Amino acid sequence: MAETSSRAVHLAAMTLADQLVELQARDMTITLRGLKDQDDERIGDIEILARYVQAPEAAKENASEAAKPKATAQLEWSHTLGGGERMSYAAAEEAVAALGEGWRLPSIQELLSIVDYTRSEPAIDIERFPDTKSGAYWTSTTCAWAPRAAWIVSFHGGDANGYRRDDGDAVVRAVRSLPAGQ
């Protein structure tokens, strides 16, 4: 259900973008009602106000370069921990701490930076990350709408969703920042 909800939000955003390109001068509001978490519990509604703004030509030319994640060049990634088995958030934190100083759970932005949307099952470069499972991986990022939940990134298709920390299970990969120049 979580992947379905995430895909529905993604499809709604893509539809919105297509409609804005066609309209090119209007505001638009999309309301998504009855969003649910992975346990099929209602978590609320989302209202999106989108405003089309024509970007200057220089900004258009640099948009794709600016959108590329910069984090991977300065991060060192661990292998998938725990033999690739799903574990609780608390167990994930313990597994990361056992690696030693500097290792931590990645933020959602960091974990999304290694998703490869040209691949699926897993949606990642398997030469660089050969032990990646096609499932959900924990992040350290708290969900704004549910303080007991953390964002996960699914390498099945590269989508993200919220999992409750107290009873959700996901796979874990650690990250640490490298000093500049390494």
C-alpha positions as CSV (number, residue, x, y, z in Angstrom):
1,M,0.0,0.0,0.0
2,A,2.9,2.4,0.8
3,E,4.4,2.0,-2.6
4,T,1.0,2.6,-4.2
5,S,0.4,5.8,-2.2
6,S,3.9,7.0,-3.1
7,R,3.4,6.3,-6.7
8,A,0.0,8.0,-6.7
9,V,1.6,11.2,-5.2
10,H,4.4,11.0,-7.8
11,L,1.9,10.5,-10.7
12,A,-0.2,13.5,-9.4
13,A,3.0,15.6,-9.3
14,M,3.9,14.6,-12.9
15,T,0.3,15.3,-14.1
16,L,0.5,18.7,-12.4
17,A,3.8,19.5,-14.1
18,D,2.4,18.5,-17.5
19,Q,-0.7,20.7,-16.9
20,L,1.4,23.7,-15.8
21,V,3.5,23.5,-19.0
22,E,0.3,23.6,-21.0
23,L,-1.2,26.5,-19.0
24,Q,2.0,28.4,-18.6
25,A,0.4,31.3,-16.6
26,R,-2.1,29.9,-14.1
27,D,-2.0,28.8,-10.5
28,M,-3.4,25.3,-9.7
29,T,-4.3,23.5,-6.5
30,I,-4.3,19.8,-6.2
31,T,-5.7,18.1,-3.1
32,L,-4.7,14.5,-2.2
33,R,-7.1,13.2,0.4
34,G,-6.9,10.2,2.7
35,L,-3.1,9.5,2.5
36,K,-2.2,6.4,4.5
37,D,1.1,5.0,5.9
38,Q,2.5,1.5,5.4
39,D,0.2,0.2,8.1
40,D,-2.8,1.5,6.2
41,E,-3.4,4.1,8.9
42,R,-4.7,7.5,7.7
43,I,-2.0,10.2,8.0
44,G,-3.8,13.1,6.4
45,D,-4.4,15.2,3.3
46,I,-2.0,17.2,1.2
47,E,-2.9,20.4,-0.7
48,I,-0.4,21.5,-3.3
49,L,-0.5,25.0,-4.8
50,A,1.5,25.2,-7.9
51,R,2.4,28.4,-9.6
52,Y,4.0,28.4,-13.1
53,V,6.9,30.9,-13.3
54,Q,8.8,31.4,-16.5
55,A,12.5,31.0,-15.7
56,P,15.2,33.2,-17.3
57,E,17.1,31.4,-20.1
58,A,20.3,31.1,-18.1
59,A,18.4,29.4,-15.3
60,K,16.8,27.0,-17.8
61,E,20.2,26.0,-19.2
62,N,21.7,25.3,-15.8
63,A,18.6,23.7,-14.3
64,S,19.5,20.1,-15.0
65,E,23.1,20.6,-13.7
66,A,21.8,22.3,-10.5
67,A,19.3,19.5,-9.9
68,K,22.0,16.8,-9.8
69,P,22.9,15.6,-6.3
70,K,26.3,16.6,-5.2
71,A,26.4,14.5,-2.0
72,T,27.9,11.2,-3.4
73,A,31.3,12.7,-4.2
74,Q,31.9,13.5,-0.6
75,L,30.3,10.5,1.1
76,E,31.6,7.0,1.8
77,W,28.9,4.3,1.8
78,S,29.0,1.0,3.8
79,H,27.9,-2.3,2.4
80,T,24.3,-3.3,3.3
81,L,24.4,-4.1,7.0
82,G,22.9,-7.1,8.8
83,G,23.3,-9.5,5.9
84,G,20.6,-7.6,4.0
85,E,17.9,-8.6,6.5
86,R,15.2,-6.1,7.4
87,M,15.5,-4.7,10.9
88,S,13.9,-2.3,13.3
89,Y,15.0,1.3,13.4
90,A,16.7,0.7,16.8
91,A,18.6,-2.3,15.5
92,A,19.6,-0.2,12.4
93,E,21.1,2.5,14.7
94,E,23.0,-0.2,16.7
95,A,24.3,-1.8,13.5
96,V,25.5,1.6,12.3
97,A,27.1,2.5,15.6
98,A,29.0,-0.8,15.6
99,L,30.9,0.4,12.5
100,G,32.7,3.0,14.6
101,E,33.3,6.7,14.5
102,G,31.7,8.9,11.8
103,W,29.3,6.3,10.5
104,R,25.6,7.2,10.6
105,L,22.2,6.5,9.0
106,P,22.0,8.6,5.8
107,S,19.5,11.5,5.4
108,I,16.7,11.0,2.8
109,Q,18.6,13.3,0.4
110,E,21.8,11.4,0.7
111,L,20.1,8.0,0.2
112,L,18.1,9.3,-2.8
113,S,21.3,10.6,-4.3
114,I,22.4,7.0,-5.1
115,V,19.1,5.9,-6.6
116,D,19.5,5.2,-10.4
117,Y,16.1,5.9,-12.0
118,T,17.2,4.1,-15.2
119,R,17.2,0.8,-13.3
120,S,14.8,-1.1,-11.1
121,E,14.7,-4.0,-8.7
122,P,17.1,-2.6,-7.5
123,A,17.1,1.0,-8.7
124,I,20.8,1.5,-8.1
125,D,24.2,1.0,-9.9
126,I,24.7,-2.7,-8.9
127,E,28.4,-2.5,-9.9
128,R,29.0,0.2,-7.3
129,F,26.5,-1.2,-4.7
130,P,26.3,-5.0,-5.5
131,D,24.6,-6.1,-2.3
132,T,21.7,-3.7,-2.5
133,K,18.3,-5.3,-1.8
134,S,15.2,-4.3,-3.8
135,G,13.4,-3.1,-0.7
136,A,13.1,-0.2,1.8
137,Y,16.2,1.3,3.5
138,W,16.1,3.4,6.7
139,T,17.1,7.1,6.7
140,S,17.7,9.4,9.6
141,T,15.2,11.9,8.4
142,T,12.0,12.3,10.5
143,C,8.7,12.6,8.7
144,A,7.3,16.0,9.3
145,W,3.7,14.8,9.6
146,A,4.6,11.9,12.0
147,P,7.4,12.4,14.5
148,R,7.4,8.6,15.3
149,A,8.1,7.9,11.6
150,A,11.3,8.1,9.5
151,W,11.6,8.3,5.7
152,I,12.7,5.2,3.9
153,V,13.9,4.9,0.3
154,S,12.8,1.8,-1.6
155,F,15.4,0.5,-4.1
156,H,12.6,-1.5,-5.8
157,G,11.8,1.5,-7.9
158,G,13.5,4.5,-6.2
159,D,10.5,5.9,-4.3
160,A,10.4,7.2,-0.7
161,N,7.8,6.9,2.0
162,G,7.4,7.1,5.8
163,Y,7.8,4.1,8.1
164,R,7.0,4.1,11.8
165,R,10.2,3.7,13.8
166,D,8.6,1.7,16.6
167,D,7.2,-1.2,14.5
168,G,8.5,-0.8,10.9
169,D,11.4,-2.9,9.5
170,A,13.8,-1.9,6.7
171,V,17.3,-2.7,5.4
172,V,20.2,-0.4,6.4
173,R,23.2,1.0,4.8
174,A,25.5,3.5,6.6
175,V,27.3,6.6,5.3
176,R,30.0,8.9,6.6
177,S,31.3,12.2,5.3
178,L,34.8,12.4,4.0
179,P,37.1,15.3,4.6
180,A,37.2,17.7,1.6
181,G,39.5,16.6,-1.2
182,Q,39.2,12.9,-0.7
